[in-house]
Amino acid sequence: MTPQKYIPPRAANYLRLAAAGVLIGMGLRGMLHDLPLRALFWDASWWTWFAHMFGFTWKEWVTSARVDQWINVIDFSIGAFLTATGMMILLANRFKSFKRMLPFAKLVFVVAWFFLLIQYFLNFKEAFWQAGNLLEHSLQMIALPLWFFVLLVNEFGRSGHKAAPGQREGKGLLWVIWLAIALTFIGHGFYAAGVHPVPANFVLMTQSGLGVGESAARSMLLLVGILDFLAAGLLLLPWKKAWVVALGWIIPWAILTTLARLWSYGGLVDSQTLITQWIPEVIIRLPHVFVPLALWTIIRVRSASSVEARPQVQGKLKEQG
């Protein structure tokens, strides 16, 4: 029997692109625009002691050009590191010696994930601890460890494991993917449906992209939010047909909202702002597209394997009978 991968190669590749995308996107945000570090360094309740340690009053600290310059240097440095890590993941398949690099790669990926989690924590803080903010970034937060886990198991752990056709392997991993996708769309639904205040950029993108007024844009966002909740609910049901229906909405909508940053802001901002601010935002959201595509691929491959296995099982039962 032919050895099978824990996750189909195409699905594993989608997860690789998701991990690389969030790292490169966040890295470009740091290098070209701004990471939310000022939410930390300019919070008096958290950082006054540090300013005083270096002889600054709080007013001097937040108005100091030198401090601001150092924050920019940290921004750029973190951004460069994340971008380089994302490129390493993107090109990992070309490194014949990647297995020998694995101990170093593990350290790099752990540090990169730590920096990513800090950014999402600071985004959460800037959003006044709104649950939707944390939930809608679920796929971005797990993309890197998800891909690395699949890499370890596929390539270095169980690549020689013989799995019977149709065998339901990796059920725990699939539940992590299902849950992360569902939570992301629930978080998006919280904002679109108005559970949290509807972000101004949601309304602006809808108006600019579709050429409608504010009232129509808000009504359309409400409908989208309801559909997000329905898709997330279907994805959590234990029925394959429900997952397929949910992904039939989630994948096209993820592609649309990811690219919306380009066409909605393309006519509103100059080319430099589009390149430095909005193209990184598109790349950061690639996990919203590629992780659902990975799940879709896994479902299709396993369904096909189950169909192929059925005659073999029936044949064995007849022989035994």
C-alpha positions, 0 to 999 in steps of 0.5 A: 500500500502506498505511503500517504501524507498526514495532510495532502501535499496541496493542502500542506502547500496552502498552509505554507502560503498562509504562514508565509503570507501573514509573516511577510504582510506583517513584516512589510507593515512594520518596514513600510508603515507602522506596527502598533508598538505605540499602544504599548510604549505610549501607555502611561499605566504600563510604561511610566516606570520605564520612562522614569528609569531613563530620566524622562517625565511622561510628557517628555517621553511621549513627545521625544523625537529620539524615543519616536525614532527608536520605536521606528527602528524597532518597528523596522527591525521586527518587520525585517525579521518577519519578512525574512522568516516569511521568505524562508517559509516560502522557499523552504521547499527549495532548501535541500538541507532544510532538515539539517536546518530544522533546530535553527528553523524551530527557534526562528519560527518560535521567535517570529510567532512570539512577535506576531502574537505581540502585534495581535495582543496590541491590536486587541488592546487598541480595539479596547479589548473587543472580543471580535478583534481577537476572534477575527485574527484567529487564522492569522495567529495560528497559520505559522504553528499550523503549517510548521506542525504539518511540515514536521509530521508530513516530512520528518515524522510520519512520512513513511506511515502507511494509512489505509485509504479513507482512514480518518487521520488528524481529526484533532488538527482538522478541528483546530482548522475548523474552529479557527476558520469559524472564530475568524468569521464570527469575529468579522460578523461581530463588526459587520453585523454591529455587535461591536461598532461597525468600523469606518473602513468597513463602511468606506470599503463597501461604499467605494467598492460597490458605489453605494451610499452609507445607509446601503453599505451598512445594510449590506454589512449587516447581511454579510455579518449574518451570513458570517454567523451562519457559515461559522455555525455550519462549519461547526456541525458534524456533517460534511455537507454542512462544511461544504456549504459553509466553505462555499461561502467562506472561500469566495468571501475571503478572496473578495474581502482580501482583495477589497483593500486594493480596489476600494482604496485604489481610487482613494489614496495615492500609489505610495500609500496603496503600496506601503499601507494597503498591499501589506494588509492584503498579504496579511489576510492570505490565511483567510483564503489559504487555510479554508482552501486547505480544509476544502482540499482535505475534505475532497481528498478524504471523500475520494479515498473513502469512495475508493476504499469502499469496494475493498472493504466490501470485497474483504467482507465477502471473502470472510463471509 
